[in-house]
Amino acid sequence: MEETLRTLIALAFTGLLVMLRLEADRFGAAEYAEADRYGEPARAGRRLAWYVLGLGLCIAVWVINPDRTGVLYLRFGDRGPAILLGFLYGAAGIALAVALARFRYLSWRPPAIESYPVAVLGSIGTALVDEMTFRGAVLGVLVLTGLEPGTAVVIQALVYALATRLGAPGRNPYMLVLAVLIGLLSGWATLLTGGIGAAFLGHAVGRVATFVATGHVGQPAAHEGHAQGLDGRRR
């Protein structure tokens, strides 16, 4: 009874994490850390608040349900396979980032040195919040209900892609496809290793690689009409 109650409370916090992910655009965090849809730079305090809330809720989920009986995937997983698969996943992320720089931007676009600390920490923080929320808890709940694992991976990947709001009008469709791929690969890695360690390593490396290769953390292009309207008001 106590374990069930702890799991239910952890799920309530997971729901808050999903809602927080939906509001990443408003906070100027995750993919939206450089500028909002109108081209305005993200405010540091508001962005920091998103990460503090996200990591705080993740810690709460972990403390309330430490996964001692295997409920949910809130654990690192089998250490050896998780580390190996995480590096392979990260290598795929690096290759994808290089391809993005080469074929979409036609050149390598390294960011300014002073932008590295905040962007790298933000990328790692985003990966941790995402993996604990969607692969640790959401995927774990779906499998716990008796859903076939492959189906559970697909469902959580779609939920993750929707939570990023990258399918909204005016967003770059490439980023939506990338979010679905992250969800699928991370879910698959979690099932194979029994925890989120491999998914977190690969996701974090891929996000950092995208920043290094393209000079941004994945901010979709602003909607043309919004940008023109903002320019008109500024004039």
Secondary structure, 3 states (H helix, E strand, C coil): CHHHHHHHHHHHHHHHHHHHHHCHHHHCCHHHCCECCCCCECCHHHHHHHHHHHHHHHHHHHHHCCCCCCCCCCCCCCHHHHHHHHHHHHHHHHHHHHHHHHHHCCCCCCCCHHHHHHHHHHHHHHHHHHHHHHHHHHHHHHHHCCCCHHHHHHHHHHHHHHHCCCCCCCCCHHHHHHHHHHHHHHHHHHHHHCCCHHHHHHHHHHHHHHHHHHCCCCCCCCCHHHHHHHHHHHC
